[in-house]
Amino acid sequence: MKALVAWLMLAGAALAQASEVRPGEIELTVTVEDAGTMPFAGEMVLVTIHGVYRRHIARESLVQPELEGFAWMQLGQDYWYETRERGQPVKNFRRRMALFPERDGQLEIGSFTHHLTLIDAEDDWFDHDLRSVPVLLQVSPAPASDWWFPARRLEVSDSWSNAPDQLAQGEGVLRIVRVAATGAAPQMIPPMPELRSPSGLVFAHPEKRLVELSPEGPVSVAFWRWTIQPGNGLSAITEPMEFEWYDTVAREPRRVRIGAQRVAYTEPLVATPGIAVAGADRGRSSLAAAAFGVLAGLAVLLWGQKLGRPRFADPLRWRIRHAARRGDVTALRRAGAALVRRDGRGQGGLARLDDAVFGRGTGTPDLKGIARALLARRTDTLG
């Protein structure tokens, strides 16, 4: 009896490896996930290409169709694994793809072709092509919106480089909004919004986008960045930002709101000779004006120049030069910001500094050149 069973198994194995490929020995199917839901144009459609092979394979190569009317991504490497049927090993092939219909109407996912080199019972190799059945997909028009942004899942985080309402005098804070969308391509995320603040200085940085692949589809991430500083020496409020997206799992539109935020110094800027403090009361303003008049009169007597502080005696200008010589970026940024608030000029130098520190540049910033730009006036030569 045992000999008979062994003989039948050998006979079956030989039959399975015949040069003729019989129905059911090899299969290739294309399955659309959530096939019962009609997708919108631009919405991700997950597709699985699955092959089952009950034959010995020497070589293989999968060729995909043109996929006309779709943008697409392959979600990782092809995956081979083994299952068992009636105690016999069966090879399986799996590929995951994300398709994005580029228009509405009926689209066709054409046949995938698996070029196989099989082995028969005589150990001879022969070629055989296996094709999947085409799949028809009905696509709905995308809903009307300012920016069509369909995604399976959206995660938004709002982070700050330090506590925005506890800044040191002259300091700025970096705000980073991270938008992570599962089931969306990077270009589908809305453009970086404009961050507004009526009483603050806002410096926008170039946005960054990247994409990671997962079994659920591509995970696209955008980083929106701004440097913010109170513009009046006290505090500022950033206005809220909003954008819409479409939840393709719940099949409904949603709105994201990034709230307002107070940006403030822990203490108001302290009045020093030559630095005006916004928001001072009338008594303090009168006292400051009287002190300035006395100092201006002394300046006329001592230096014989026009009414005002000689530039070489300006403590702010001295702090800028001193910080540049010492290579102290933080001190240079604080003094430069104070000079811009006081004189209303030097914004170009401050922008150069911010770009060097927070921008894409990787080299050492030219602090002395930036200091000259901060201190330059219309009649100056940068020497």
Order of alpha helices (4+ residues) and beta strands (2+ residues): alpha-beta-beta-beta-beta-beta-beta-beta-beta-beta-beta-beta-beta-beta-beta-beta-beta-beta-beta-beta-beta-alpha-alpha-alpha-alpha-alpha
